[in-house]
Amino acid sequence: MIILNDVRKSFQNLEVLKGISLTIEDHKIYGIIGQSGAGKSTLLRCINGLEPYDSGEITVDGTLVSVRDKDALRHLQKRMGMIFQSFNLLERLDVYDNVALPMKFWGMRTNTNEAREKILGLVRLVGLEDKLHAKPRELSGGQKQRVAIARALVLDPQFLLCDEATSALDPEITKGILALLQKINQELGITIIVVTHQMEVVKQICERVAFLNQGCVLAEGRPEELFVRPEKQEIKDFLREGSEKLPETGVNIQLFFNDENNVDPVVTQMARALDTDFSICWAKLEDFRTNVYGSLVINIKESDLERVSAFLNEKKVTWEALR
């Protein structure tokens, strides 16, 4: 696993990482999310040794990430594949040779049967066998990113680090790339770390996520726990939830739904059981991997608050009155 302990990093007088401590378990997909300038990409570059950190420790399976030991760092980096937003493909090379490039960099032969089978297998894995000899200029953005993913896998890495890998892609292509990353994680057992500012990325594939804000870890946990009912104002601002314009009369109640109660018709049951009317002001249901989570805001009469709260508590529905 990857362990970060009180990691700090400054550029001149600007401190961009302020005591980051995280544990990233093996074989998981872990997200690092936050606004631009939060320190996400810098943190990722510190993890793979592209950027030295000032203090603290980063260890990968017990090996310290340190630019002082260049030989150890070089072999550690071999275990970490990198995917960037800009793809970083060489225009003069076709798909096959772009995928083979890391092998050449490490002095490995690419004309053996074993090497060819590995490269062709990865090209098939990312669904580009019909583009084997195409140049990058002949590929779409999604296809270029698939080539970059295959290239990142050619040295059999234990970790795959993705720096805003879907930011330049449209939503439909992004879904395909994320599905491919899930497939790689499940079939190859590779630990994947995803740096992004896109909530859809986190919701679709990440099992845990760290929310960075101004160089600090503001919150860490399962995405559905952090983002369905956010407690920190910075996370609420990041999500830009659409519940600001609510009625100014009565009481606004927000109900939260998880995988245990999201199929129960609580709202209609409450209307019948209490024989009362209320307005639905705002609602949002979202897919988090295999489950659906969300919330609903209703407006009730002040006089109904006690009965409504008793009903929701009996049904074990998480709720809060919005003030």
N, C-alpha and C positions, 0 to 999 in steps of 0.2 A: 504494500500500500504506500501511498504518498502522504507524508506528514509534514505540515508546516507549523513551525513554532515561533511566534513573535517575530515574523519577518518584516523588516523595514527596508525601505528604499527611497532615496532622494535623488533628484536631479538638481544639482547646484543647491539653491536654498528652498526648493520646493519638495516637500515630503509627499510622495505619491502612494507609498504603502506604509501604514501606521500600525504595526504590530499585528500582522495577519497570522491567525492560528486556525488550521483546518486539518481534517483527516479525510482522505479520499480512499475508499476501500477498493480492493481489487475487483475486477470484472463488472464494475458498475458504470453507469453513465452519469457523470457529475456536471452540473451547470454552475457557471460563474456569471452572474447577471448584474446589470446596473447601468446607469446613464453613461454617456460618453464622458471620459475624463475621470471615471471612478477608480481606475487603476487595474482594470481587468486584464488587458493585454500585457501590461508590465508584469503582473503577477504570473501569467502564463510563461512569459519569456524567462522569468526567474526560475520557474519550475524546471525548464529544460536547459538551463544554463546559458541561454543566449544573452541574458542580461545578469550581471552580478548584483547580488543584494548586499546591503550594508551591514546588517546584523540579523540575529536570529538563526534558524536552521531550517533547511529543507532536506528531507531524506526520502529516497526512493528505495523501498525494500531494504532499509537499513543503510544504504549507501548515501553519504553526504554529497549533495550537489554543491560543488565548489569549483570556481574557475582557477583556483590555485593548483589543483591536481588535474592538469590538462589531459593526461592519459586516461584517468578514471572518468572524467567528464565526457571525453570523446566516446568511450564505450557505453556510457550511460545514455548519451544522446542517440546512439544506434538503436537503443530499445524504445525510443520515442519517435513516432511518426508525427509530422506536423502538416496541418492543412490551413491555408491562408485564404483570406477573402479574395485576393487578387490572382489566385490559382498558381502563379509563378511557373508556368510552363515555358519551355524553350520553343520559340516559333519555328526554328529550322528543323526540329525533330518531330517525327510522327508520334502517334499514341504509343506504339510499342516502345520506341526509344526513350520517350519521356518517362514511362513507367520503369524502364531499366536503368535510368540515370543514377539512382543511389547505389546500385550494385557496381557501376563503373567507378563511382566516386570512392568506394571502399576497395577498389582493386579486384573485384570479383569478375570472373568471366561470364559474359552474357550470351555466348554462342554455344554453350553446352545444351544437351537435351534437357537436363534438369532445370537450367535457368530459363530456357524457352517455355517449358511446361509451367513453371511458376508464374512467369509474366503473362502467358496466355490465360492461365487460370484466374489471375486477378482481373484481367480485362473482361473475362466472362462474368466474374463476380459482380463487377460494376455495370454490366449490361452494355458493353461497347465492342463486342466482338466484330460487329459489322463496320466499325470505325478504326480498325487496327492500324491502318496506314494513312489515316487522315492527319492533316496538320492542324494545330490549334485554331487557325483562322477559319477552318472549315467546320468547327464545332460550336454548338450553342453554349451559353454560360453554364447550364446544368451539366452538359457533357464534359466541359473543361474541368468542373469540380469533381466529376467522377474519375477522370484521369488522375487528378491530384490525389484523390483518395487511394486509388490503386498504387500510385507511386509511393505514397506514405506507408503502404503495407508490404512493400516488396522485400524489406529486410526483416520481416516477421517481428514487428515491434510488440512490446507488451502493453504500451500505452499509445493512444492516439490523441493528440492535442489539436483542437479545432479553434482557430482564432477568427471569429465572425465569419465562419465558413459559408453561411447562407445569406449574408447581408446584401450581396449584389444580385440575388436571384429573386424571381417573382414567387408569389405564394405557392402556386401549384408545383413548380420545380423544387421549391424548398421542401415540400412534403415528400417528394421522391428521394431527395438527398437524406432527409432525416430517417426515412424508412430504411435506406441503405445502411446508415450508421447503426440503427437498431439491429439489422441483420448481421452486421460485422460483430457487434457486441455479443449477440446471442450465439452465433455459429463459431466464432473464433475466440471468444472469451476475452477480448481485448478491452481494457479499461479505457473509457473515453472521457475526456474533459472538454467541455464545450463552453467557450467564452462567447457571450452574445448580449445584445440589448433587446432581443426579440422574445416576447413572452411566449409566442407560439412554439418556438424551439424548445423552451423549457417544459412547457405543458406536454408536448408530444413525446419526448424521449427521456427527460432527466428524472432520475430516481431521487436525487437530492440536489439541493442548490444552495449556493451562498450568494447573498445579496450584498454587493459592495456599494458603499457610498462615501465619496471623498477619502478613499484609501483605507476605509475601515470595513470590517464585516458587521453589517447592521443586523443581519438575521441569517440563520442557517437551518435547513431542515428539508422536509418533503415539500415540493412546490405547492401542493394542494393545501398544506397547513399554513404556508407563508402568505399565499396570494388570494385564497378564497375569503379569509377573514384576517386581513392584515392589521397588525396592531400599531406599527410604526407609521407616522405621518409621511415619512419619505417614501415608503413603499406605496401608500395610497396615492401620493402624487405621481409616482412612476406609472402606476396602473391607469390613472386618469379615469376612474370609475364614473359612470354616468348617473350617479344618484344625488347630484348636488341640488337639482331643482325639485324639491319635494314640497308638498302642501305645508303651509304655515299654521294651519288649524288642525286640531285633533292630535293624535300621537302616531308617529311613523315608527313602525316595527320592522326590523330586518331579520329574516329567517335564513338560516344557513343549512345547506343540504350536502350530505356526503354520501358515500357508497352504501351506508346503512339505511338511510331514510329517504333517498332521492326518488324512490318509486312510490312512496306513500302519498295518497291524495290528501295531505294534511290541510290544505287551504279549504277545499270543499267540505271536508269533514268538520272543520271548525265553523264554517258558515252555517251548516245544518245544525250542529250540536248546540251552538249558542244563539241560533235564530237572530243573527245580526248581519248587517251589511258593512262592507269595507271596500276600499279602493286598492287595486294593485297599481303601484306607482312606478315600479322599476324591477326588472328581473334579469338575471344572467346565469346561464348554465354553460359549463365548459367541460371539454374532454381533457382529462389528465391521464394519459396513457390508456389504461383499460377501464377507467372509472369516470363517472360524471359527477362534477361538484358544481356548486353555485349558490346563489342567494336571491332572495326576493324581498322587496320592500312593500309593505302594505300600510295603509293609513286607516286608523280606527278612531272611534270616538273616545274621548278621555274617560267617559263613564264605563267603557268596556275593557279598560286596561287590566283590571284585576282578573276578570273572567278569562280574557285572552291569555294572559301570562300563566294562569293556572292550567289552561288547556294545553298550551305548548309545553309546559314543564311535565305534564302527565304523559304527553306523547314523546318526551325526551328529544325535543327539537331545540337545537341551539339557537338563541335569539338575543337581540338587544334592542333597546329603545334608542332611537337616534335623536340627539338633542342639537 
